[in-house]
Amino acid sequence: MSGESASLPAPAPAVNPETREYWTATAEGRLLLKRCLDCGSVIWYPRALCPDCGSLRTEWFAAAGRGTVYSYTLNHRGQGAYAQAGPYVLAYVELDEGPRMMTNIVGAQAGELTVGLPVEVVFDDTGEGSALPRFRPVVG
Ligand SMILES: [Zn+2]
């Protein structure tokens, strides 16, 4: 499923011990989230400590990779690796599991995007053992 948004750059993220498992999974086409074993919160972004109750008892689980557009904007002037990317969509996607992820929407026609639009994850390989999760409209 990689290469869905070839027009967007896919710079490798900074990986640390708290996020290594997350990024390794993205390279395999899986979106992982963490769940707190004490209070049940779904934790995003990935970290060792539950932000709701402070517990260190967390576990990884595979997200469905589906959600809906919570908000979005068309970005005309990117910075850094995105300086030459041209207009692209920056969005918050609310995952089925609850967290809202900042991401890009790809594969959408102009005017097709709406708040609440169902989307699914795609992965753009960074070439460095990780992939960037982006989302495209669910077809059908
Ligand atoms: Zn907790």
Backbone and ligand atoms as CSV (ligand in chain L), in Angstrom:
chain,resi,resn,atom,element,x,y,z
A,1,MET,N,N,0.823,-1.202,0.000
A,1,MET,CA,C,0.000,0.000,0.000
A,1,MET,C,C,0.861,1.258,0.000
A,2,SER,N,N,2.184,1.088,-0.052
A,2,SER,CA,C,3.011,2.283,-0.013
A,2,SER,C,C,2.977,2.969,-1.370
A,3,GLY,N,N,3.454,4.198,-1.401
A,3,GLY,CA,C,3.518,4.925,-2.646
A,3,GLY,C,C,2.195,5.544,-3.052
A,4,GLU,N,N,1.250,5.562,-2.136
A,4,GLU,CA,C,-0.051,6.139,-2.454
A,4,GLU,C,C,0.037,7.628,-2.750
A,5,SER,N,N,0.985,8.278,-2.119
A,5,SER,CA,C,1.061,9.725,-2.270
A,5,SER,C,C,2.461,10.107,-2.704
A,6,ALA,N,N,2.853,9.627,-3.858
A,6,ALA,CA,C,4.215,9.816,-4.333
A,6,ALA,C,C,4.585,11.290,-4.444
A,7,SER,N,N,3.575,12.171,-4.522
A,7,SER,CA,C,3.889,13.586,-4.652
A,7,SER,C,C,4.302,14.193,-3.317
A,8,LEU,N,N,4.029,13.508,-2.215
A,8,LEU,CA,C,4.415,14.018,-0.906
A,8,LEU,C,C,5.725,13.390,-0.462
A,9,PRO,N,N,6.597,14.183,0.132
A,9,PRO,CA,C,7.838,13.605,0.659
A,9,PRO,C,C,7.533,12.700,1.851
A,10,ALA,N,N,8.457,11.808,2.155
A,10,ALA,CA,C,8.281,10.916,3.307
A,10,ALA,C,C,9.573,10.916,4.129
A,11,PRO,N,N,9.829,12.051,4.800
A,11,PRO,CA,C,11.054,12.124,5.606
A,11,PRO,C,C,10.981,11.158,6.790
A,12,ALA,N,N,12.102,10.531,7.090
A,12,ALA,CA,C,12.137,9.577,8.209
A,12,ALA,C,C,11.937,10.319,9.529
A,13,PRO,N,N,11.124,9.750,10.400
A,13,PRO,CA,C,10.889,10.372,11.711
A,13,PRO,C,C,12.061,10.107,12.645
A,14,ALA,N,N,12.143,10.887,13.702
A,14,ALA,CA,C,13.074,10.583,14.784
A,14,ALA,C,C,12.487,9.437,15.592
A,15,VAL,N,N,13.266,8.373,15.763
A,15,VAL,CA,C,12.802,7.197,16.495
A,15,VAL,C,C,13.508,7.154,17.846
A,16,ASN,N,N,12.740,6.919,18.899
A,16,ASN,CA,C,13.357,6.763,20.224
A,16,ASN,C,C,12.822,5.467,20.850
A,17,PRO,N,N,13.355,5.072,22.005
A,17,PRO,CA,C,12.923,3.786,22.587
A,17,PRO,C,C,11.414,3.704,22.819
A,18,GLU,N,N,10.757,4.828,23.079
A,18,GLU,CA,C,9.314,4.804,23.321
A,18,GLU,C,C,8.513,4.616,22.040
A,19,THR,N,N,9.110,4.947,20.902
A,19,THR,CA,C,8.350,4.888,19.647
A,19,THR,C,C,8.886,3.844,18.664
A,20,ARG,N,N,9.967,3.150,19.051
A,20,ARG,CA,C,10.595,2.225,18.098
A,20,ARG,C,C,9.608,1.165,17.593
A,21,GLU,N,N,8.851,0.564,18.498
A,21,GLU,CA,C,7.926,-0.503,18.088
A,21,GLU,C,C,6.844,0.047,17.150
A,22,TYR,N,N,6.387,1.261,17.453
A,22,TYR,CA,C,5.391,1.915,16.599
A,22,TYR,C,C,5.911,2.078,15.172
A,23,TRP,N,N,7.130,2.646,15.054
A,23,TRP,CA,C,7.670,2.912,13.721
A,23,TRP,C,C,8.027,1.642,12.972
A,24,THR,N,N,8.530,0.630,13.701
A,24,THR,CA,C,8.831,-0.654,13.061
A,24,THR,C,C,7.550,-1.241,12.464
A,25,ALA,N,N,6.442,-1.128,13.191
A,25,ALA,CA,C,5.165,-1.655,12.697
A,25,ALA,C,C,4.697,-0.904,11.449
A,26,THR,N,N,4.918,0.408,11.418
A,26,THR,CA,C,4.482,1.148,10.226
A,26,THR,C,C,5.181,0.633,8.974
A,27,ALA,N,N,6.449,0.247,9.130
A,27,ALA,CA,C,7.196,-0.272,7.973
A,27,ALA,C,C,6.603,-1.582,7.483
A,28,GLU,N,N,5.861,-2.264,8.376
A,28,GLU,CA,C,5.207,-3.534,8.023
A,28,GLU,C,C,3.736,-3.312,7.682
A,29,GLY,N,N,3.318,-2.051,7.567
A,29,GLY,CA,C,1.946,-1.756,7.188
A,29,GLY,C,C,0.938,-1.925,8.306
A,30,ARG,N,N,1.387,-1.773,9.549
A,30,ARG,CA,C,0.486,-1.882,10.691
A,30,ARG,C,C,0.531,-0.604,11.504
A,31,LEU,N,N,-0.651,-0.164,11.929
A,31,LEU,CA,C,-0.763,1.021,12.777
A,31,LEU,C,C,-1.006,0.561,14.217
A,32,LEU,N,N,-0.051,0.828,15.077
A,32,LEU,CA,C,-0.166,0.429,16.478
A,32,LEU,C,C,-0.584,1.613,17.342
A,33,LEU,N,N,-1.385,1.312,18.345
A,33,LEU,CA,C,-1.712,2.272,19.393
A,33,LEU,C,C,-1.369,1.620,20.726
A,34,LYS,N,N,-1.333,2.441,21.774
A,34,LYS,CA,C,-1.135,1.899,23.106
A,34,LYS,C,C,-2.423,2.042,23.910
A,35,ARG,N,N,-2.632,1.061,24.788
A,35,ARG,CA,C,-3.765,1.077,25.698
A,35,ARG,C,C,-3.234,0.978,27.113
A,36,CYS,N,N,-3.846,1.747,28.011
A,36,CYS,CA,C,-3.465,1.697,29.417
A,36,CYS,C,C,-4.157,0.507,30.079
A,37,LEU,N,N,-3.371,-0.327,30.741
A,37,LEU,CA,C,-3.934,-1.515,31.382
A,37,LEU,C,C,-4.611,-1.183,32.710
A,38,ASP,N,N,-4.400,0.034,33.212
A,38,ASP,CA,C,-5.026,0.402,34.476
A,38,ASP,C,C,-6.333,1.170,34.282
A,39,CYS,N,N,-6.346,2.163,33.379
A,39,CYS,CA,C,-7.575,2.953,33.229
A,39,CYS,C,C,-8.270,2.717,31.889
A,40,GLY,N,N,-7.616,2.006,30.983
A,40,GLY,CA,C,-8.265,1.674,29.720
A,40,GLY,C,C,-8.143,2.712,28.630
A,41,SER,N,N,-7.520,3.856,28.928
A,41,SER,CA,C,-7.374,4.904,27.917
A,41,SER,C,C,-6.564,4.408,26.720
A,42,VAL,N,N,-6.983,4.866,25.537
A,42,VAL,CA,C,-6.167,4.650,24.352
A,42,VAL,C,C,-5.225,5.839,24.248
A,43,ILE,N,N,-3.932,5.554,24.129
A,43,ILE,CA,C,-2.891,6.565,24.253
A,43,ILE,C,C,-2.340,6.949,22.888
A,44,TRP,N,N,-2.375,8.225,22.580
A,44,TRP,CA,C,-1.750,8.771,21.395
A,44,TRP,C,C,-1.212,10.133,21.766
A,45,TYR,N,N,0.024,10.473,21.411
A,45,TYR,CA,C,1.007,9.737,20.662
A,45,TYR,C,C,1.683,8.649,21.508
A,46,PRO,N,N,2.458,7.771,20.904
A,46,PRO,CA,C,3.053,6.675,21.671
A,46,PRO,C,C,4.032,7.180,22.733
A,47,ARG,N,N,3.862,6.701,23.944
A,47,ARG,CA,C,4.781,7.053,25.034
A,47,ARG,C,C,4.661,6.002,26.130
A,48,ALA,N,N,5.615,6.035,27.037
A,48,ALA,CA,C,5.678,5.002,28.073
A,48,ALA,C,C,4.592,5.179,29.117
A,49,LEU,N,N,4.257,6.439,29.410
A,49,LEU,CA,C,3.388,6.767,30.536
A,49,LEU,C,C,1.969,7.088,30.054
A,50,CYS,N,N,0.957,6.541,30.743
A,50,CYS,CA,C,-0.418,6.917,30.410
A,50,CYS,C,C,-0.646,8.380,30.788
A,51,PRO,N,N,-1.058,9.234,29.838
A,51,PRO,CA,C,-1.252,10.650,30.154
A,51,PRO,C,C,-2.483,10.896,31.031
A,52,ASP,N,N,-3.359,9.919,31.135
A,52,ASP,CA,C,-4.576,10.111,31.923
A,52,ASP,C,C,-4.403,9.717,33.393
A,53,CYS,N,N,-3.645,8.644,33.662
A,53,CYS,CA,C,-3.540,8.192,35.059
A,53,CYS,C,C,-2.102,8.010,35.519
A,54,GLY,N,N,-1.143,8.186,34.625
A,54,GLY,CA,C,0.259,8.101,35.023
A,54,GLY,C,C,0.815,6.690,35.096
A,55,SER,N,N,-0.010,5.705,34.757
A,55,SER,CA,C,0.448,4.314,34.826
A,55,SER,C,C,1.518,4.030,33.781
A,56,LEU,N,N,2.437,3.140,34.170
A,56,LEU,CA,C,3.436,2.641,33.218
A,56,LEU,C,C,2.997,1.311,32.617
A,57,ARG,N,N,1.824,0.826,33.033
A,57,ARG,CA,C,1.334,-0.461,32.535
A,57,ARG,C,C,0.527,-0.218,31.256
A,58,THR,N,N,1.207,-0.274,30.123
A,58,THR,CA,C,0.549,-0.050,28.836
A,58,THR,C,C,0.901,-1.196,27.903
A,59,GLU,N,N,0.040,-1.398,26.926
A,59,GLU,CA,C,0.330,-2.430,25.926
A,59,GLU,C,C,0.020,-1.898,24.535
A,60,TRP,N,N,0.749,-2.429,23.558
A,60,TRP,CA,C,0.487,-2.102,22.156
A,60,TRP,C,C,-0.661,-2.940,21.639
A,61,PHE,N,N,-1.448,-2.374,20.758
A,61,PHE,CA,C,-2.424,-3.167,20.018
A,61,PHE,C,C,-2.573,-2.589,18.621
A,62,ALA,N,N,-3.062,-3.406,17.699
A,62,ALA,CA,C,-3.190,-2.978,16.307
A,62,ALA,C,C,-4.491,-2.202,16.124
A,63,ALA,N,N,-4.379,-0.977,15.635
A,63,ALA,CA,C,-5.564,-0.188,15.316
A,63,ALA,C,C,-6.167,-0.698,14.016
A,64,ALA,N,N,-7.445,-0.390,13.833
A,64,ALA,CA,C,-8.118,-0.817,12.603
A,64,ALA,C,C,-7.611,-0.064,11.384
A,65,GLY,N,N,-7.030,1.116,11.628
A,65,GLY,CA,C,-6.549,1.911,10.501
A,65,GLY,C,C,-7.667,2.664,9.799
A,66,ARG,N,N,-8.762,2.829,10.525
A,66,ARG,CA,C,-9.902,3.569,9.958
A,66,ARG,C,C,-10.306,4.701,10.880
A,67,GLY,N,N,-10.903,5.712,10.294
A,67,GLY,CA,C,-11.364,6.831,11.088
A,67,GLY,C,C,-12.140,7.779,10.219
A,68,THR,N,N,-12.324,8.996,10.734
A,68,THR,CA,C,-13.030,10.021,9.980
A,68,THR,C,C,-12.244,11.324,10.074
A,69,VAL,N,N,-12.400,12.160,9.062
A,69,VAL,CA,C,-11.743,13.463,9.064
A,69,VAL,C,C,-12.386,14.321,10.150
A,70,TYR,N,N,-11.550,14.783,11.076
A,70,TYR,CA,C,-12.040,15.636,12.172
A,70,TYR,C,C,-11.925,17.104,11.785
A,71,SER,N,N,-10.794,17.459,11.167
A,71,SER,CA,C,-10.621,18.801,10.594
A,71,SER,C,C,-9.504,18.724,9.580
A,72,TYR,N,N,-9.450,19.681,8.691
A,72,TYR,CA,C,-8.408,19.640,7.665
A,72,TYR,C,C,-8.167,21.038,7.123
A,73,THR,N,N,-6.999,21.192,6.509
A,73,THR,CA,C,-6.686,22.437,5.836
A,73,THR,C,C,-5.816,22.122,4.634
A,74,LEU,N,N,-5.945,22.932,3.607
A,74,LEU,CA,C,-5.084,22.783,2.438
A,74,LEU,C,C,-3.881,23.688,2.645
A,75,ASN,N,N,-2.717,23.063,2.755
A,75,ASN,CA,C,-1.495,23.816,3.031
A,75,ASN,C,C,-0.783,24.125,1.714
A,76,HIS,N,N,-0.592,25.412,1.431
A,76,HIS,CA,C,0.008,25.792,0.156
A,76,HIS,C,C,1.515,25.934,0.212
A,77,ARG,N,N,2.030,26.299,1.379
A,77,ARG,CA,C,3.469,26.502,1.501
A,77,ARG,C,C,4.020,25.677,2.645
A,78,GLY,N,N,4.613,24.517,2.310
A,78,GLY,CA,C,5.218,23.687,3.332
A,78,GLY,C,C,6.608,24.169,3.686
A,79,GLN,N,N,7.144,23.590,4.731
A,79,GLN,CA,C,8.492,23.943,5.172
A,79,GLN,C,C,9.357,22.694,5.172
A,80,GLY,N,N,10.658,22.902,5.213
A,80,GLY,CA,C,11.596,21.783,5.293
A,80,GLY,C,C,11.415,20.847,4.115
A,81,ALA,N,N,11.236,19.555,4.413
A,81,ALA,CA,C,11.089,18.554,3.360
A,81,ALA,C,C,9.848,18.799,2.503
A,82,TYR,N,N,8.919,19.602,3.023
A,82,TYR,CA,C,7.654,19.842,2.321
A,82,TYR,C,C,7.652,21.147,1.520
A,83,ALA,N,N,8.809,21.812,1.457
A,83,ALA,CA,C,8.871,23.126,0.816
A,83,ALA,C,C,8.425,23.079,-0.643
A,84,GLN,N,N,8.727,21.966,-1.344
A,84,GLN,CA,C,8.384,21.854,-2.758
A,84,GLN,C,C,7.184,20.930,-2.987
A,85,ALA,N,N,6.479,20.597,-1.931
A,85,ALA,CA,C,5.416,19.585,-2.051
A,85,ALA,C,C,4.159,20.134,-2.728
A,86,GLY,N,N,4.062,21.451,-2.837
A,86,GLY,CA,C,2.856,22.020,-3.438
A,86,GLY,C,C,1.698,21.914,-2.469
A,87,PRO,N,N,0.496,22.286,-2.888
A,87,PRO,CA,C,-0.639,22.203,-1.965
A,87,PRO,C,C,-0.855,20.758,-1.513
A,88,TYR,N,N,-1.012,20.567,-0.227
A,88,TYR,CA,C,-1.296,19.240,0.300
A,88,TYR,C,C,-2.207,19.393,1.513
A,89,VAL,N,N,-2.876,18.307,1.860
A,89,VAL,CA,C,-3.884,18.376,2.916
A,89,VAL,C,C,-3.294,17.911,4.241
A,90,LEU,N,N,-3.371,18.808,5.202
A,90,LEU,CA,C,-2.983,18.525,6.578
A,90,LEU,C,C,-4.290,18.335,7.339
A,91,ALA,N,N,-4.380,17.276,8.129
A,91,ALA,CA,C,-5.663,16.981,8.763
A,91,ALA,C,C,-5.488,16.337,10.125
A,92,TYR,N,N,-6.535,16.446,10.915
A,92,TYR,CA,C,-6.683,15.576,12.074
A,92,TYR,C,C,-7.685,14.507,11.689
A,93,VAL,N,N,-7.266,13.251,11.852
A,93,VAL,CA,C,-8.169,12.125,11.651
A,93,VAL,C,C,-8.508,11.544,13.014
A,94,GLU,N,N,-9.810,11.422,13.274
A,94,GLU,CA,C,-10.237,10.759,14.504
A,94,GLU,C,C,-10.346,9.269,14.227
A,95,LEU,N,N,-9.450,8.517,14.862
A,95,LEU,CA,C,-9.424,7.068,14.654
A,95,LEU,C,C,-10.646,6.414,15.288
A,96,ASP,N,N,-11.025,5.255,14.762
A,96,ASP,CA,C,-12.150,4.504,15.344
A,96,ASP,C,C,-11.918,4.235,16.829
A,97,GLU,N,N,-10.645,4.122,17.214
A,97,GLU,CA,C,-10.298,3.832,18.614
A,97,GLU,C,C,-10.331,5.075,19.499
A,98,GLY,N,N,-10.530,6.270,18.891
A,98,GLY,CA,C,-10.689,7.482,19.675
A,98,GLY,C,C,-9.666,8.583,19.475
A,99,PRO,N,N,-8.365,8.256,19.446
A,99,PRO,CA,C,-7.382,9.339,19.323
A,99,PRO,C,C,-7.504,10.113,18.008
A,100,ARG,N,N,-7.088,11.377,18.059
A,100,ARG,CA,C,-7.024,12.212,16.857
A,100,ARG,C,C,-5.566,12.377,16.469
A,101,MET,N,N,-5.250,11.935,15.255
A,101,MET,CA,C,-3.888,11.961,14.727
A,101,MET,C,C,-3.728,13.089,13.737
A,102,MET,N,N,-2.638,13.849,13.851
A,102,MET,CA,C,-2.313,14.785,12.779
A,102,MET,C,C,-1.661,13.998,11.653
A,103,THR,N,N,-2.122,14.224,10.429
A,103,THR,CA,C,-1.674,13.402,9.318
A,103,THR,C,C,-1.935,14.148,8.008
A,104,ASN,N,N,-1.738,13.468,6.900
A,104,ASN,CA,C,-2.094,14.009,5.593
A,104,ASN,C,C,-3.228,13.173,5.015
A,105,ILE,N,N,-4.088,13.818,4.252
A,105,ILE,CA,C,-5.082,13.096,3.461
A,105,ILE,C,C,-4.556,13.046,2.036
A,106,VAL,N,N,-4.540,11.857,1.476
A,106,VAL,CA,C,-4.028,11.669,0.117
A,106,VAL,C,C,-5.120,11.022,-0.740
A,107,GLY,N,N,-4.972,11.136,-2.039
A,107,GLY,CA,C,-5.883,10.453,-2.944
A,107,GLY,C,C,-7.291,11.010,-2.948
A,108,ALA,N,N,-7.446,12.258,-2.515
A,108,ALA,CA,C,-8.775,12.862,-2.503
A,108,ALA,C,C,-8.847,13.936,-3.581
A,109,GLN,N,N,-9.963,13.993,-4.260
A,109,GLN,CA,C,-10.179,15.035,-5.257
A,109,GLN,C,C,-10.533,16.351,-4.556
A,110,ALA,N,N,-10.190,17.445,-5.213
A,110,ALA,CA,C,-10.555,18.754,-4.666
A,110,ALA,C,C,-12.061,18.815,-4.482
A,111,GLY,N,N,-12.498,19.282,-3.342
A,111,GLY,CA,C,-13.916,19.390,-3.076
A,111,GLY,C,C,-14.533,18.131,-2.497
A,112,GLU,N,N,-13.762,17.043,-2.493
A,112,GLU,CA,C,-14.278,15.773,-1.973
A,112,GLU,C,C,-14.202,15.726,-0.453
A,113,LEU,N,N,-13.239,16.452,0.102
A,113,LEU,CA,C,-13.025,16.375,1.544
A,113,LEU,C,C,-14.133,17.072,2.312
A,114,THR,N,N,-14.581,16.418,3.356
A,114,THR,CA,C,-15.537,17.012,4.279
A,114,THR,C,C,-15.209,16.499,5.676
A,115,VAL,N,N,-15.587,17.273,6.679
A,115,VAL,CA,C,-15.483,16.779,8.048
A,115,VAL,C,C,-16.411,15.573,8.178
A,116,GLY,N,N,-15.892,14.518,8.781
A,116,GLY,CA,C,-16.692,13.306,8.946
A,116,GLY,C,C,-16.490,12.279,7.853
A,117,LEU,N,N,-15.720,12.640,6.805
A,117,LEU,CA,C,-15.481,11.701,5.708
A,117,LEU,C,C,-14.738,10.463,6.225
A,118,PRO,N,N,-15.223,9.259,5.913
A,118,PRO,CA,C,-14.516,8.041,6.331
A,118,PRO,C,C,-13.194,7.895,5.559
A,119,VAL,N,N,-12.134,7.593,6.289
A,119,VAL,CA,C,-10.811,7.441,5.681
A,119,VAL,C,C,-10.142,6.183,6.231
A,120,GLU,N,N,-9.145,5.713,5.473
A,120,GLU,CA,C,-8.376,4.540,5.901
A,120,GLU,C,C,-6.895,4.829,5.724
A,121,VAL,N,N,-6.089,4.135,6.516
A,121,VAL,CA,C,-4.665,4.426,6.533
A,121,VAL,C,C,-3.955,3.830,5.316
A,122,VAL,N,N,-2.952,4.536,4.841
A,122,VAL,CA,C,-1.983,4.022,3.874
A,122,VAL,C,C,-0.611,4.388,4.441
A,123,PHE,N,N,0.412,3.671,3.991
A,123,PHE,CA,C,1.746,3.910,4.542
A,123,PHE,C,C,2.711,4.308,3.440
A,124,ASP,N,N,3.413,5.411,3.658
A,124,ASP,CA,C,4.436,5.858,2.718
A,124,ASP,C,C,5.810,5.565,3.309
A,125,ASP,N,N,6.513,4.640,2.654
A,125,ASP,CA,C,7.814,4.174,3.132
A,125,ASP,C,C,8.838,5.309,3.130
A,126,THR,N,N,9.553,5.443,4.234
A,126,THR,CA,C,10.612,6.454,4.299
A,126,THR,C,C,11.922,5.914,3.739
A,127,GLY,N,N,11.999,4.591,3.534
A,127,GLY,CA,C,13.238,3.978,3.094
A,127,GLY,C,C,14.244,3.777,4.215
A,128,GLU,N,N,13.832,4.079,5.428
A,128,GLU,CA,C,14.750,3.958,6.572
A,128,GLU,C,C,14.122,3.153,7.713
A,129,GLY,N,N,13.372,2.118,7.360
A,129,GLY,CA,C,12.811,1.237,8.387
A,129,GLY,C,C,11.561,1.764,9.051
A,130,SER,N,N,10.924,2.742,8.419
A,130,SER,CA,C,9.675,3.278,8.949
A,130,SER,C,C,8.823,3.740,7.782
A,131,ALA,N,N,7.571,4.026,8.073
A,131,ALA,CA,C,6.663,4.547,7.047
A,131,ALA,C,C,5.732,5.554,7.705
A,132,LEU,N,N,5.303,6.527,6.917
A,132,LEU,CA,C,4.429,7.563,7.455
A,132,LEU,C,C,2.976,7.186,7.218
A,133,PRO,N,N,2.185,7.071,8.290
A,133,PRO,CA,C,0.767,6.789,8.107
A,133,PRO,C,C,0.034,8.020,7.588
A,134,ARG,N,N,-0.614,7.847,6.445
A,134,ARG,CA,C,-1.464,8.891,5.880
A,134,ARG,C,C,-2.815,8.248,5.617
A,135,PHE,N,N,-3.792,9.054,5.248
A,135,PHE,CA,C,-5.143,8.511,5.116
A,135,PHE,C,C,-5.747,8.905,3.778
A,136,ARG,N,N,-6.560,8.008,3.235
A,136,ARG,CA,C,-7.269,8.282,1.982
A,136,ARG,C,C,-8.748,7.982,2.189
A,137,PRO,N,N,-9.584,8.609,1.381
A,137,PRO,CA,C,-11.014,8.326,1.508
A,137,PRO,C,C,-11.306,6.842,1.285
A,138,VAL,N,N,-12.232,6.310,2.066
A,138,VAL,CA,C,-12.673,4.943,1.878
A,138,VAL,C,C,-13.547,4.900,0.633
A,139,VAL,N,N,-13.234,4.006,-0.284
A,139,VAL,CA,C,-13.981,3.906,-1.531
A,139,VAL,C,C,-15.145,2.946,-1.356
A,140,GLY,N,N,-16.321,3.372,-1.777
A,140,GLY,CA,C,-17.498,2.492,-1.759
A,140,GLY,C,C,-18.184,2.454,-0.413
L,1,ZN,ZN,ZN,-4.214,5.097,32.429
